[in-house]
Amino acid sequence: MNIFFGWWIVAGSVLARSLSGGLNAYGISAFFLPLAAEFGTGRAALSGAISLSRLEAGLIGPVEGYLVDRFGPRKLMFVGIFMMGLGFMIMSQINSLVQFYIVYIVGITLGSSIGVGFPTQVAVANWFRRKRGIAMGIAGSGVGLGGVIVPFLAWAIANHGWRNAAIVVGLIIWAFGFPIATIMRHRPEAYGYLPDGDKAPREARPTVDASSHHVVAHSTNFAVEEEESFTIMEAIKTKAFWLISVGFSLRLMVTSAVVIHQIPFLIGMGIAPEVAGAILGSLGVVSIAGRFGFAFLADKLEARYLTAFCCGLLAAGMFILMNSTTNWHLVLYIAVYAPGYGGLTSLMPIMKANYFGPKSFGQVLGISGLVQMVGTVSGPFLAGLIYDLTGSYQIAFLIFAIASLAAMIIFLISRRPSKRPSSPLGAPVLSHNPS
């Protein structure tokens, strides 16, 4: 049985995102309190490093998007994985908060973005069209799967110290990351495939337009319909681009803060660090259901409605968390929040790919990331600042619940753009070659 190579791209993306998710996105929360104790700093100051790292990722996003569109994902992955692994090993030797800022922002976060974030999303979006939703959902599940790593990381930090744990993390990233990078390929057309593994009609032979890198099937009596695709300049002129960018900025403000501050919040409830790590890890694992489920539905239903529903789940989850006093409250929180969180992780690139096509997808991700970084930067710092001022996360979680509801409204009004002319009745007019 021949397996379409695009599914190997998906498998590699799952593994890469598991590393990044378990050891960085979720894993940094396990380092949070030991670092604060080591440097005698408040939570706002330490959160500032994480917030600034999101700022750096947002500012450099357009450059990363251009590079992955220009050179393909594999080369960037080798560079980013090297930086990420080295960043953790250097972190094991730091002796001040300033040094942590530099190493975490320049090494770990930038390396993760270059080595995992952009390359895997662009590659999967290029290799699939009809099955893009489920393919990107499977790839995105790697982040949630990485949650399994967090309890072990928390145990290693508690029993062997955060410095030794950081060295091991860096070596693991290199040991698994470099082989994964060898799997990645940019576009299927360059290897004799069409998206989804489709076969071209006998009368048509796929070629790649050198100016747009877009597959075109030629025929003497018909044209194979192409996916409508926007250049980056065309995309940023649409209202939908700015609406969904703002909506996802609000979503990221919530989720980026919760990932960082959940373990400190749980420890404040009297829960042991290892158990708190397991709870955060379970959130990631349970989120896989949302990543798969909503990605599957995105191939059948309109993505903006699914995205709005997931934002509603985030809001409900934040209301539950801010009022949690028992383990049963935490179980309910994970059951509600995690599927919404996971669904949004998958739906964010799916919605952008469906709305704007593959032509400049990397650059679409990069430019929209400039808007989204407002949320990713402000969320962790805001939560830390409110805790330092009030000794509680209550107000922060209430703000995040309201932000989730605002994002839900924004997505409901974010209609898919089209470059096609409309008929008098408003239906798109599709052009056909004369027979």
Secondary structure, 3 states (H helix, E strand, C coil): CCCCHHHHHHHHHHHHHHHHHHHHHCHHHHHHHHHHHHHCCCHHHHHHHHHHHHHHHHHHHHHHHHHHHHHCHHHHHHHHHHHHHHHHHHHCCCCCHHHHHHHHHHHHHHHHHHHHHHHHHHHHHHHCCCCHHHHHHHHHHHHHHHHHHHHHHHHHHHHHCHHHHHHHHHHHHHHHHHHHHCCCCCCHHHHCCCHHHCCCCCCCEEEEECCCCEEEEECCCCCCCCCCCCCHHHHHCCHHHHHHHHHHHHHHHHHHHHHHHHHHHHHHCCCCHHHHHHHHHHHHHHHHHHHHHHHHHHCCCCHHHHHHHHHHHHHHHHHHHHCCCCHHHHHHHHHHHHHHHHHHHHHHHHHHHHHHCCCCHHHHHHHHHHHHHHHHHHHHHHHHHHHHHHCCCHHHHHHHHHHHHHHHHHHHCCCCCCCCCECCCCCECCCCCCC
